[in-house]
Amino acid sequence: MIFKRVGDGRPYPEHGTTSQAWTRVPPRQVRLDNLVTTRDTLRLTSLLDEDSTYFGDLFAHVVKWRGELYLEDGLHRALRAALQQRHVVHARVLELDD
């Protein structure tokens, strides 16, 4: 098992966090098997693209809500980590109140 669960959509409330605000959230390691995805599809070209993070954040974006960790952005990054036999991904974790 790679992820805790594969989801489709964001069950948590809209948080409105900007790209600039995400950069102020310190990255930390998150186990892949603790993550619930918010998308159930991926683009193979993005998965195989070595430069896919060139214009974006180097770290995945995870939202913690009601005790669950939701992978909001970084699905391809997380899958690449799993294919490389890694069990963790570096992510910025935004904690939302219930």
N, CA and C atoms as a LAMMPS dump frame, in Angstrom:
ITEM: TIMESTEP
0
ITEM: NUMBER OF ATOMS
294
ITEM: BOX BOUNDS ff ff ff
-5.0000000000000000e+02 5.0000000000000000e+02
-5.0000000000000000e+02 5.0000000000000000e+02
-5.0000000000000000e+02 5.0000000000000000e+02
ITEM: ATOMS id mol type element x y z
1 1 1 N 0.845 -1.176 0
2 1 2 C 0 0 0
3 1 3 C 0.892 1.241 0
4 2 1 N 0.564 2.173 -0.891
5 2 2 C 1.34 3.411 -0.964
6 2 3 C 0.718 4.48 -0.074
7 3 1 N -0.588 4.719 -0.243
8 3 2 C -1.284 5.751 0.51
9 3 3 C -2.267 5.121 1.492
10 4 1 N -2.654 5.892 2.479
11 4 2 C -3.655 5.427 3.433
12 4 3 C -4.976 5.176 2.723
13 5 1 N -5.317 6.126 1.832
14 5 2 C -6.567 6.001 1.083
15 5 3 C -6.48 6.894 -0.152
16 6 1 N -7.14 6.488 -1.213
17 6 2 C -7.222 7.313 -2.416
18 6 3 C -8.572 8.005 -2.407
19 7 1 N -8.535 9.318 -2.359
20 7 2 C -9.76 10.098 -2.344
21 7 3 C -9.959 10.822 -3.662
22 8 1 N -11.097 11.437 -3.806
23 8 2 C -11.393 12.226 -4.991
24 8 3 C -12.106 13.489 -4.53
25 9 1 N -11.348 14.539 -4.347
26 9 2 C -11.909 15.793 -3.872
27 9 3 C -11.355 16.156 -2.505
28 10 1 N -11.594 17.387 -2.129
29 10 2 C -11.091 17.917 -0.861
30 10 3 C -12.248 17.968 0.141
31 11 1 N -12.238 17.11 1.146
32 11 2 C -13.332 17.1 2.115
33 11 3 C -13.253 18.23 3.132
34 12 1 N -12.13 18.883 3.222
35 12 2 C -11.925 19.956 4.191
36 12 3 C -12.398 21.285 3.604
37 13 1 N -12.658 22.255 4.474
38 13 2 C -13.133 23.562 3.988
39 13 3 C -12.051 24.302 3.198
40 14 1 N -12.487 25.177 2.325
41 14 2 C -11.557 26.01 1.551
42 14 3 C -10.721 26.837 2.523
43 15 1 N -9.404 26.798 2.353
44 15 2 C -8.53 27.511 3.287
45 15 3 C -7.96 28.788 2.696
46 16 1 N -7.961 28.941 1.388
47 16 2 C -7.518 30.18 0.756
48 16 3 C -6.042 30.501 0.944
49 17 1 N -5.228 29.512 1.236
50 17 2 C -3.799 29.738 1.434
51 17 3 C -3.129 30.029 0.092
52 18 1 N -2.44 31.141 0.009
53 18 2 C -1.762 31.536 -1.225
54 18 3 C -0.431 30.807 -1.36
55 19 1 N 0.14 30.867 -2.543
56 19 2 C 1.457 30.273 -2.77
57 19 3 C 2.491 30.881 -1.836
58 20 1 N 2.406 32.18 -1.648
59 20 2 C 3.33 32.879 -0.749
60 20 3 C 3.173 32.376 0.69
61 21 1 N 1.937 32.179 1.128
62 21 2 C 1.688 31.704 2.493
63 21 3 C 2.194 30.279 2.676
64 22 1 N 2.059 29.438 1.64
65 22 2 C 2.567 28.06 1.733
66 22 3 C 4.073 28.057 1.999
67 23 1 N 4.798 29.009 1.418
68 23 2 C 6.252 29.026 1.602
69 23 3 C 6.655 29.309 3.041
70 24 1 N 5.738 29.867 3.832
71 24 2 C 6.04 30.141 5.248
72 24 3 C 5.766 28.933 6.15
73 25 1 N 5.179 27.881 5.595
74 25 2 C 4.933 26.653 6.365
75 25 3 C 6.189 25.788 6.25
76 26 1 N 6.857 25.502 7.361
77 26 2 C 8.108 24.743 7.277
78 26 3 C 7.865 23.302 6.815
79 27 1 N 8.71 22.798 5.918
80 27 2 C 8.547 21.422 5.454
81 27 3 C 8.963 20.417 6.524
82 28 1 N 8.351 19.258 6.443
83 28 2 C 8.707 18.15 7.334
84 28 3 C 8.463 16.851 6.582
85 29 1 N 8.972 15.764 7.119
86 29 2 C 8.76 14.468 6.491
87 29 3 C 7.392 13.922 6.875
88 30 1 N 6.704 13.362 5.874
89 30 2 C 5.397 12.752 6.096
90 30 3 C 5.43 11.364 5.456
91 31 1 N 4.984 10.377 6.199
92 31 2 C 4.924 9.016 5.648
93 31 3 C 3.829 8.935 4.59
94 32 1 N 4.152 8.289 3.483
95 32 2 C 3.189 8.139 2.398
96 32 3 C 1.945 7.374 2.848
97 33 1 N 2.134 6.385 3.714
98 33 2 C 0.986 5.572 4.127
99 33 3 C 0.09 6.273 5.152
100 34 1 N 0.415 7.522 5.485
101 34 2 C -0.458 8.346 6.332
102 34 3 C -1.27 9.345 5.514
103 35 1 N -1.03 9.403 4.21
104 35 2 C -1.66 10.398 3.351
105 35 3 C -2.927 9.883 2.684
106 36 1 N -3.917 10.763 2.581
107 36 2 C -5.127 10.517 1.791
108 36 3 C -5.035 11.452 0.596
109 37 1 N -5.124 10.902 -0.61
110 37 2 C -5.026 11.755 -1.786
111 37 3 C -6.325 12.521 -1.997
112 38 1 N -6.24 13.648 -2.685
113 38 2 C -7.441 14.416 -3.025
114 38 3 C -7.739 14.306 -4.517
115 39 1 N -6.943 13.515 -5.209
116 39 2 C -7.175 13.234 -6.636
117 39 3 C -7.003 11.742 -6.849
118 40 1 N -7.8 11.2 -7.754
119 40 2 C -7.673 9.768 -8.028
120 40 3 C -7.109 9.486 -9.415
121 41 1 N -6.67 10.544 -10.104
122 41 2 C -6.055 10.364 -11.419
123 41 3 C -4.748 11.133 -11.475
124 42 1 N -3.882 10.718 -12.384
125 42 2 C -2.615 11.414 -12.564
126 42 3 C -2.271 11.446 -14.033
127 43 1 N -1.348 12.32 -14.365
128 43 2 C -0.855 12.419 -15.744
129 43 3 C 0.502 11.756 -15.791
130 44 1 N 0.633 10.733 -16.607
131 44 2 C 1.876 9.98 -16.699
132 44 3 C 3.033 10.871 -17.132
133 45 1 N 2.773 11.827 -18.022
134 45 2 C 3.854 12.725 -18.445
135 45 3 C 4.382 13.542 -17.271
136 46 1 N 3.516 13.938 -16.374
137 46 2 C 3.958 14.679 -15.189
138 46 3 C 4.746 13.788 -14.243
139 47 1 N 4.327 12.541 -14.137
140 47 2 C 5.027 11.593 -13.269
141 47 3 C 6.453 11.367 -13.755
142 48 1 N 6.632 11.296 -15.063
143 48 2 C 7.942 10.984 -15.634
144 48 3 C 8.812 12.207 -15.895
145 49 1 N 8.24 13.396 -15.771
146 49 2 C 8.97 14.627 -16.046
147 49 3 C 9.899 14.972 -14.889
148 50 1 N 11.194 14.993 -15.154
149 50 2 C 12.18 15.297 -14.107
150 50 3 C 12.101 16.751 -13.648
151 51 1 N 11.599 17.634 -14.484
152 51 2 C 11.531 19.063 -14.162
153 51 3 C 10.14 19.5 -13.722
154 52 1 N 9.31 18.575 -13.271
155 52 2 C 7.915 18.919 -12.972
156 52 3 C 7.77 19.904 -11.813
157 53 1 N 8.762 20.033 -10.968
158 53 2 C 8.677 20.985 -9.855
159 53 3 C 9.47 22.261 -10.133
160 54 1 N 9.966 22.412 -11.351
161 54 2 C 10.817 23.558 -11.675
162 54 3 C 10.122 24.885 -11.405
163 55 1 N 8.852 25.004 -11.758
164 55 2 C 8.139 26.267 -11.591
165 55 3 C 7.265 26.298 -10.349
166 56 1 N 7.247 25.227 -9.581
167 56 2 C 6.39 25.182 -8.397
168 56 3 C 7.2 24.981 -7.129
169 57 1 N 6.498 24.672 -6.074
170 57 2 C 7.12 24.421 -4.778
171 57 3 C 7.844 23.067 -4.834
172 58 1 N 8.993 22.995 -4.215
173 58 2 C 9.734 21.736 -4.164
174 58 3 C 9.076 20.726 -3.232
175 59 1 N 8.214 21.211 -2.344
176 59 2 C 7.605 20.347 -1.344
177 59 3 C 6.125 20.133 -1.64
178 60 1 N 5.654 18.942 -1.305
179 60 2 C 4.23 18.647 -1.442
180 60 3 C 3.445 19.502 -0.452
181 61 1 N 2.171 19.726 -0.754
182 61 2 C 1.289 20.476 0.147
183 61 3 C 0.279 19.504 0.741
184 62 1 N 0.255 19.46 2.065
185 62 2 C -0.629 18.552 2.804
186 62 3 C -1.482 19.386 3.747
187 63 1 N -2.753 19.041 3.825
188 63 2 C -3.667 19.709 4.748
189 63 3 C -4.064 18.708 5.827
190 64 1 N -3.827 19.083 7.083
191 64 2 C -4.252 18.239 8.203
192 64 3 C -5.594 18.763 8.688
193 65 1 N -6.607 17.891 8.631
194 65 2 C -7.955 18.275 9.031
195 65 3 C -8.629 17.078 9.666
196 66 1 N -9.163 17.288 10.863
197 66 2 C -9.843 16.235 11.618
198 66 3 C -8.998 14.965 11.749
199 67 1 N -7.719 15.17 11.999
200 67 2 C -6.811 14.066 12.249
201 67 3 C -6.294 13.34 11.021
202 68 1 N -6.724 13.744 9.84
203 68 2 C -6.283 13.112 8.595
204 68 3 C -5.328 14.039 7.857
205 69 1 N -4.4 13.457 7.12
206 69 2 C -3.461 14.207 6.301
207 69 3 C -3.861 14.056 4.84
208 70 1 N -4.284 15.157 4.222
209 70 2 C -4.748 15.141 2.837
210 70 3 C -3.681 15.728 1.919
211 71 1 N -3.293 14.978 0.924
212 71 2 C -2.291 15.411 -0.047
213 71 3 C -2.969 16.314 -1.077
214 72 1 N -2.87 17.612 -0.87
215 72 2 C -3.543 18.584 -1.736
216 72 3 C -2.785 18.799 -3.035
217 73 1 N -1.467 18.88 -2.952
218 73 2 C -0.632 19.103 -4.131
219 73 3 C 0.647 18.3 -3.95
220 74 1 N 1.002 17.531 -4.963
221 74 2 C 2.23 16.755 -4.877
222 74 3 C 2.019 15.269 -5.124
223 75 1 N 0.9 14.906 -5.745
224 75 2 C 0.627 13.495 -6.013
225 75 3 C 1.728 12.856 -6.847
226 76 1 N 2.153 13.524 -7.889
227 76 2 C 3.196 12.962 -8.751
228 76 3 C 4.519 12.84 -7.994
229 77 1 N 4.825 13.826 -7.177
230 77 2 C 6.036 13.82 -6.36
231 77 3 C 6.009 12.627 -5.393
232 78 1 N 4.856 12.408 -4.771
233 78 2 C 4.717 11.306 -3.817
234 78 3 C 4.833 9.949 -4.519
235 79 1 N 4.255 9.834 -5.69
236 79 2 C 4.362 8.575 -6.429
237 79 3 C 5.789 8.305 -6.888
238 80 1 N 6.501 9.358 -7.293
239 80 2 C 7.917 9.179 -7.648
240 80 3 C 8.71 8.674 -6.442
241 81 1 N 8.418 9.215 -5.269
242 81 2 C 9.096 8.759 -4.051
243 81 3 C 8.81 7.276 -3.816
244 82 1 N 7.565 6.863 -3.981
245 82 2 C 7.198 5.461 -3.785
246 82 3 C 7.906 4.569 -4.801
247 83 1 N 7.991 5.003 -6.046
248 83 2 C 8.678 4.216 -7.072
249 83 3 C 10.169 4.077 -6.775
250 84 1 N 10.714 5.015 -6.031
251 84 2 C 12.125 4.975 -5.633
252 84 3 C 12.313 4.257 -4.295
253 85 1 N 11.267 3.556 -3.858
254 85 2 C 11.3 2.764 -2.619
255 85 3 C 11.453 3.629 -1.369
256 86 1 N 11.024 4.884 -1.445
257 86 2 C 11.043 5.743 -0.268
258 86 3 C 9.664 5.715 0.373
259 87 1 N 9.612 5.805 1.676
260 87 2 C 8.353 5.731 2.416
261 87 3 C 7.879 7.081 2.93
262 88 1 N 8.683 8.118 2.695
263 88 2 C 8.333 9.461 3.158
264 88 3 C 8.49 10.459 2.023
265 89 1 N 7.808 11.569 2.173
266 89 2 C 7.941 12.689 1.253
267 89 3 C 8.067 13.941 2.116
268 90 1 N 8.827 14.906 1.634
269 90 2 C 8.926 16.181 2.338
270 90 3 C 7.741 17.043 1.929
271 91 1 N 7.037 17.549 2.913
272 91 2 C 5.81 18.3 2.644
273 91 3 C 5.642 19.454 3.605
274 92 1 N 4.915 20.439 3.157
275 92 2 C 4.461 21.525 4.02
276 92 3 C 3.082 21.125 4.506
277 93 1 N 2.885 21.097 5.819
278 93 2 C 1.621 20.63 6.388
279 93 3 C 0.877 21.809 6.997
280 94 1 N -0.254 22.136 6.394
281 94 2 C -1.125 23.203 6.885
282 94 3 C -2.171 22.579 7.791
283 95 1 N -2.208 23.018 9.043
284 95 2 C -3.157 22.446 10.003
285 95 3 C -4.378 23.351 10.093
286 96 1 N -5.543 22.775 9.738
287 96 2 C -6.802 23.513 9.802
288 96 3 C -7.552 23.135 11.063
289 97 1 N -8.26 24.094 11.619
290 97 2 C -9.117 23.831 12.769
291 97 3 C -10.393 23.148 12.286
292 98 1 N -11.001 22.38 13.156
293 98 2 C -12.271 21.708 12.804
294 98 3 C -13.382 22.71 12.607
